[in-house]
């Protein structure tokens, strides 16, 4: 198998579960060296044992200093930084009347501010060798969902920031976003709690896709690999929807 990311150094946030874990595994299988980020120390350490040339650093991406430490770790341990894949996210469920100010800020800090924080420290390193900055957004950037105001706002804003970064740092750095639809991860089941019947909500989402199935984390990882590799060398400033066709249903 051709290793599309051989010896590339990658930071992967949200790496301890779901799409982030699948992306980290896929990048590893294609030869990448990894800085793994997540809040669950047990799962993170276990993943780092499974993936050679990987280091797990626990922490919260809403902390600007933590983002700086991830970049420093990449340079100190592997000598460079080539790819950043941002996948950490929270939902902040509740309508605008009931949602607390704290939950609003936590959601925006994790889903949006963390992108800004990482870009401040990662982009100067990515510029040195030419690199990729990849944001895991959501179809929630385009579509509203009941009791998801903070989540939808943060994901829509992340696409605006992605485009700004792409314009400002081309041609040295390519910046793109992935917009997944309903993917079978723990997050979709947490999201479904916003509905009266969570199980039915997930089933309805599956049936609403044109392909009649939920996405898998591996589906997303394959697109992330494409965008991070030289196969996508003429793609930047783009948000790619991967949703089983649900936005067209």
N, C-alpha and C positions, 0 to 999 in steps of 0.2 A: 504494500500500500504506500502510495506517495504521501510523505509527511508534509502537509501544506504549511505548517508553522514550525518547522525544524529550527531549534535553538532560539526561537522567539521568546521574549520574556513578557509575560502577561499578568496583569492584575485582574482578578475576577472577584467581584463583590457578590454577596448573596450566594456564596458558593456551597453552603451547607445543606441546601435542599432545593428541590424543584428544578426550575430552568437553570439557575446559576450552577447547581451541581452538575447538571448534564453538560453545560457549556464547558465547565472546568475539565470534566472527563474527556470530552471530545477534543478540546485543545491539547490535553496531555497526550491523547492517542495520536495526535498529529505532530508530536515532537516539541511542544511548548514547555517552557519552564514557568512555574506558576507561583504567584503570591496569592494565597487564598484568604478571603475575608468573610467573616460572618460573626454572629453573636453567640451561636451555640458551640461552646468549646469542645464538648465531647464529640459531636458530629464532625467538627472541623479537624480535630486531631486525627480522627479515624480516617477521614478522607485523605489527609496529607500522608498517612502511612500507606495508603493504597496507590497514590500517584507519585511516581518517582520525580525528582527535581521539583518538589513543591514544598512550600512553607506556609503554614497557617498562622495568621495573626488575628486573634479575636478582637472585636471592638464594634463600635457603633458608627456608621458612616455619616451620621448627622453631626459628628464631632470633627471640626476642621483639622484639628491636630492629628486625629487618627488617620485621615486621608493623607496627610503629609508623611506619616510614619510608614504607610503602605508603599509610597513611592520611594522613600529612603531605603526601605528594606529591599526593594527590587534592585536598586543600584548597588547597595552594599553586598548583596548576596550573589547577584548575577551580572553586575556590571553595566546594565542598560535597561531600558524599558521600551517595548515595541507596541504593545497592545493593552488597552484598558477595556474591560467588559463590565458594565455597571448593571447589576441585577437586583440589588437590595430594594425592598419596597414594603410599605405598610398601607393599610386600607383606610383607617380613620372613619369608621362607619358611623352614620347618623345624619339626619337631615340638618339643614342649616340652622334651624331653631334649637334643636337639641344638642348639636355637636358642641363640645367644649372648646374654648380657645386653645387649651393645651393639646387636645387631639388634633385640631386644625394645624397647629404649628409643628407637631411631631410628624404629621403626614407630609407637609411641605418640606420640612427639614430633611426627611429621609429620602423622599422621592424627587426633590428638585434641588434644594440647597446642596445636597451631597454631590450632585453633578458639578455644580459651580466650584465646590471645594476641591474635588478631585482634579478638575481641569486646571486650576491654579498651579498645582504642583506637578501634574503629569504632563501637561502639554509642553513645557520647556524641555523635558526629557524626550518626548516623542519627536520633537522637532529635530533633534540631533541626528537621527538615523532615518527619519520618515516613519510615521506610525499610524495607528488606528485607534480611534476613540469611539466606542460602541455603547449606545444607551438602550436598555431594555425598557421601552415605554409600554403602550397598551392601546387597544382600540378604544379604550376609555378617553383617549385624546380626541376622538371624533364623535363618541356616542355617550349619552348620559345613562346612568343606572340609578335606580332608587337608592337613596341613603348613601351615596358615594360622592358628595360634593367635593371634599378635599382631595380624594383620589383622582377624580376626573380633572379637576383644576390643575393638579400637580402634573398629570401626564400630558395635558394639552400644553402647559408651559414648558415641559421638558423638550417638546419638539421645537418650540421657538428658540430655546437656548441651543439646541443641536444645530439649527440652521445658522445661528449667529457664529458659533464656534467654527463651523465648516467654512464660512466666508472669511473669517478673520485669520485662520491658520492654514488655509490652502496655500501652496500645493504640498507642503511638507507633511501635513496631518490630514488624514481622511476622517470625517466625523459623520456617523450614520446612526439611525435608530431602527429598532425592531418594534413592531406593534402587534403583539400576540392577541388572538381572540381567546376563547375559552379553552384553557389548557388544564389537563388533569394533574394538578399540583395541590398541595395543602392550601394555597392561597384561594383557589376557586371555591373550596368548601367554606373557608372563612368568609369570603365575599357573599356566598349564598345565604349566610345568616341574616343578611339584610332583607331577605324575602320571607313571607309567611311560612312557606314550605321549602326549606333549603334543598332537600333531595329532589323535589320536583323542579326547582329552579335550575339545578345543574342538568337535569334530564332535558328540560326545555331548551337550554343553551345548546346541548349536543344535537338535538333534533332540528334546531334552527340553522345549523351549518348546512351548506350545500353538500358537504361530503358525509354528513350523518355520523360524525364522531367528534369527540373531544380531541384536541391536539395533545401530543405527548411532549415532555421536556426535550426528547431527542429531536423532534421536529424543529423546535426552536434552535437547538444546538447546531443543527446542520446549516441553518441560515446564518447563524452567528459565525460559524467557521468560514462560510463563503465570504461574508462581508469583511472578516478580519484577514483574509488571505489575499494573495496577489490576483486571484480570480476576479476580484472586485476592484481592481486597481483604477478603474475609471468611474467609480461610484463614490460620491460624497454629497453631503447635505440632503440625504434622502431618508425618508421614513418608509420602511417596507412592512406592509401588512401581511400577517400570516395568521389567518383566522378561519380556515375551512370554508371561506366564502360567506361568512355570516353577515358581513356588512352589505352584501349584495342580495341577501335573502329577502 
